[in-house]
Amino acid sequence: MNRFLALLLIFFISGSDICAWGFFAHRRINRLAIFSLPPEMIGFFKANIQFITENAINPDRRRYAVMGEAEKHFIDADNYGDSAVYKLPRYWPQALESFTKEELRQHGIGPWNAYHVKIQLTEAFKKKDTKAILRLAADLGHYIADINVPLHTTKNYNGQLTGQNGIHAFWESRVPELLSDDFDFFVGQAEYLPSPQLTAWQAVINAHAALDSVLNFERILSEKFPDDKKYSFEERGGINTRVYSKPFTIAYNEMLNGQIERQMQNSIKMIADFWYTAWVDAGQPDLNSLLKSPIEGMKETFDPKEQLEIREHEGLSSTDPQNETRRSFVRSMWSASPPKTTE
């Protein structure tokens, strides 16, 4: 039985097309953001690079275990009408003057949440709370990367309204996995953000503006590629899984003219900027002094008991029996009770 569960876990981890940006991309983005930090910060962050890299995926794992987590990863701007990305209130208290909390959470709170986590990180820096700094920095990297994804800004988040089921995972997982080794990830040094909340919203605006290309170019290419050329099969965790073929993936990336590379670059730079801004706002505490004490017991664990019914963002097509198996497994692995963090 233990061996069976272990094999399932391997399958879950290797099936990176079931999580936002994919486990691979989130880890890479968090890791690369560290190298844009100034000398006063980079020593501490590099010393903890493994934690910040590996725990970049925790918010996705939490989605199935913690009530209220799922809506932190997106905002369905088009639910609020035309040009909503320009018109929605930028600050949470203002938003509550126009909408109920339930309505806002139903359609996603991505940019508001990113700013909230930035405030928490600032407080952690002020207190020199090493564990909190690391957990919040890893989480903040994840949330910022998510609001740079065009499909995280729309109610048509998986192409389900346009007959393009699976495009979510294709854009944010398949392309980075296959092609990002050739991407240019030099983004320069972190800069202070005078209005980080407005920066988060600008990311949403830019991502939403790219949405038409994400959907239209996939549709155009699909008319040129028959199914046997559009898809292929790869073994993942011992299971033969249908994926977008390499030729189709390359053609899509070329048609997008580097869009996914740019959005990864934007995520990396913005994460470094947010970390740096939180540190400056905290009074620029000496982080090197925190290196004297080793960090232990930081693993976030989950105790699944019940299923949380959340909206699927990951590109699991309801018409694919393999994906229904995958969906059921993900829910069973990360469901119900809040994660336990060992201090």
N, C-alpha and C positions, 0 to 999 in steps of 0.2 A: 504493500500500500504506500509506504513512504517513497519507494522508488517511482511509483506511478505519479505521485504528487510532484516529485522532483522533475520528472519528465515534462509534466504539464507546466511547471514553472519555467523551465527552459524554453518551452514553446511560447509562453506568454512574453518572456523577455525578448526572445528573438523576433517575435512578430511585431516589429516596431511600427507597422502600419496601423496600429490600433491606439495610438496616443498622440496628443497634440505635438506638432513639430517632430514627433517620433522621439523615442528615448535617445537615439543616436544624435539627432540634431540638437536637442535641448542640452545634452551633456557637452557637446562641442561648443555651443554658443556660450554657455556659462564659463567653460574653461578658457576660451579665447578672450573673454572680457577681462579676465584678470591681468592680461599683459598690457592693457591700456591704462592701468592704474599708475599713479605717481609713486616715486620712491618711498614716501612715507607710508604707503598702504601696501605696496606690492609684496614686501617681505612677509607680512602676516598672511596675505591671501595666497601666496605661492606655497607657504608652509602648510596651508590647508586646502590645497588645490584638489586633492582627491575627494575630500568631503564635498566641496562646492560643485565639483563635476558630477559625482555619483548621485548626490541628493537633488540635482536639478530636476529629477523626474518625480520627486515626492508629491507635488501638488496633483499630478495626474493620477497617481496611485490613491491619493486621498479622495478623489472624486467619488469613488465607489464606497467609501467608508465614512465620510463625514458629511452630514447634512449641511447644505449651504456652501459647499466647496465648488460645485460644478459651475455655478454662475460667475465665479471669479475669473474665468478663462476667456470670456467673450463678451461682446455686446451686439445684439441684433439691431443695428441702427435703423434699418429699413422698416422695422416695426413702428417707428415713430413718424413715418412719412418722408417725403422728399427733403433732401438736404439736411437730414437730422444730424449728421455728424458735425455740421456747422452750428446748429441751433440748440442742441441739448445743453443743459446746464453743466458747467465744467466742474463744479464743486458739489459734493454730496449733500450738504445742507440745502443748497439751492435746488437740487434735483427733487428733494423731498417736499419742497414747496409746490411743485408742479405735478408730481406723481406719487403714488403710494409706494411704500417699501416693497410690497409684494409684486407690484407691477415692474418695478425696476429690476428686481432679482429675477423675475420670470424671463426678462429679455436680456439679462446679462449685465454685470457691473464691472467689466474688465478694467477700463481706465480709472474709475473711481477707486477700485481695489488696489491697483498698482501704487497710487499715491498714498493710500492708507498704509500699505506695507512699508513704503519709504519712510513714513513718519515713525513707524515702529522700529525700523532699523536705526534711525537717528537716535531714538531713545536708548537702544541697545548700545550704540557707540558711546553715548554720554555716560552710561553706567559701566562701560568696559566689561559687559557681560559677553564673554567669548562665545558661549554656546548659543546665545540668542543672536549674536551677530552672524554667526555662520549659518544658522537655520534660516534667518530672515534674508540674508544675502542670496542664498541658494533659491529660496522661494521667489524673491523679487525678480531674479533673473528669469525664472520660468514665466511669471506673469507678464513681464515686459516683452519677452519673445512672443508670447501668444497674441498680444494686441498688435503685433506687426504682421500677423497672418491675415490676408484678405478674407478668407472664409470664416474668420472669427468675428467678422463685422456684419454678418447677414443672416437672415432667417433661412436662406437657401444654403446652409452651412456645409452640406454634403452633396450639393447638386440634386437633391431629392425632388426639388420643384421643377427641375428642367431635364429630368431623365438622365442625370449624370452621376448617379450613385457611385461613390468610391473616390471622387475627385479630391476630397479633403485629404485623405491619406496619401494620394498620389502626389499632390503639390507639396505637402509639408514633410513627407517621410520618404517616399520612393525616390524623388529627385535628389534630395540631399544625400541619401545613402549611396546612390550610384555615382553622383557627379561632383559632390562638394570637395573631394580631394583636389580638384582642379580650380576651385574658387579662390579668389584673392580676399583674404580676411584681414589685411592690414587696414586698420580704421583710425589710426592715430591715437593721441593721448586723450584721456578723460577730461571733460570740461565741466565747469560748474553750471548748474541749471538754475537760473533765477526763479523760474516758475515751472517746477517739475510736473505739476498737474496739467498745465497747458501743453507741455512736451508729450505727455502720455496721450492727450487728445489729438495732437498733431500726428502721432503714430497711427491712430485709428483713422484719421482723415486720409493719410497717405495710403494705408492698406486698403481702405474702402474704394479709393480711386482706382486701384489696380484690379478690382474684382471683375470688371467686365472682361478684361483680357484673360484672367484665370479661367473663366467659364467659356468664353467664345472660342479661344484658341483650342481648347480641348475638344470642343464640338466640331470645329473645322477639321482637325486632325483625325478624329474618329470616322469622318466620312471618307477619308483616304486610306485608312488602315482597316482591313477586315479583322474580325475577332481573333483569328489564328495568328495574326501579325501584331495586333494590339496587345495581346496578353501572352504570357508564358507561365511556366510552372517552376517553382523553386522549392527545395526541401527546407523546411524551417522546423526545427525541433522534432524531426522525424516525421513531419506531416507535409505532404505535397500540397503546396499552397499556390493559388492563382495570383499572379502579380502582373503589373504593367510591364511589357517587354522593354528591353534596353533600347532598341531602335525607336520605339514610340516615346520613351522617356527623353531620349536625346533630342528628338524632333520637337517635343513640347518645350523643353528648356530653351532650345534655339529660337523657337517662335516667340517665346516670352522675352527674349533678348536680355537675359541676365536678371530678370525680375526676382527670382528666388535667391540668387546670390546677393542682390542688393538688400533684400529684406533680412537676410541673415546678417549682413554687415550692419544694417541699421539696428538690429537687435543687440549685437555685440557692443556697438558704440553706446547705445542708450543705456544698457545695463551698467557699463563702466561709469557713465555720467551719473546715473542715479546713485550708485554706491559711493562715488566721490562726493556728490552733493550731500548725501546723508552724513558722511564723515565731516565735511566742512561745517554743516549746520550743527553738528554736535560739539563743535569747538576744536576739531582736529586733534583728538586724543592720541596719545602715543600708543600705537598698536604693537610696536616691537616689544613693549613690556609684557604683552599678553603671551608672548612666545615662550616665556619661562616655565609655564605650567602646561604639561601635556593634556590634551583633550581626550577624555574617554567617555564611553557610555552615551554616544550621540545617535545611536541607531534608532530610527523611527519604525516601530513595528505596528502591525495591524491584526486585529482579532475579529475576523468576519463571522457574523452570526445571522444577519438578515440581509436581504437584497435592498439596495437603494434604487428606486426607479428614477433614473436621471436621463436626460436627453443624450442620445449618442451623437458624438461629434466625429467619430474616428473613421468613418468610411466603411462601416460594416453593412454591406448590402443585405437587405431582408430577403432577397431572392437567392442568396447563395447559402446552401446548407452548411458549408464549412464555416462561414462567418457566423451563423447562428450558434454553432458549437463554441466558437471563439468568444462570442458575446456572453454566453452563459458562463463560461469559465472566468472571464474577467470579472463579472459581477460577483461570482461566488468567492473569488480571491480577495476582493477589496471592498466588501460590503459592510454596511451597518455601523458597528460601534466605532467611536473616535479612536484615532491612533494613540498608542501608548508610547510616550517618549521617556526613555530611561535617562535620568539625570546623573 
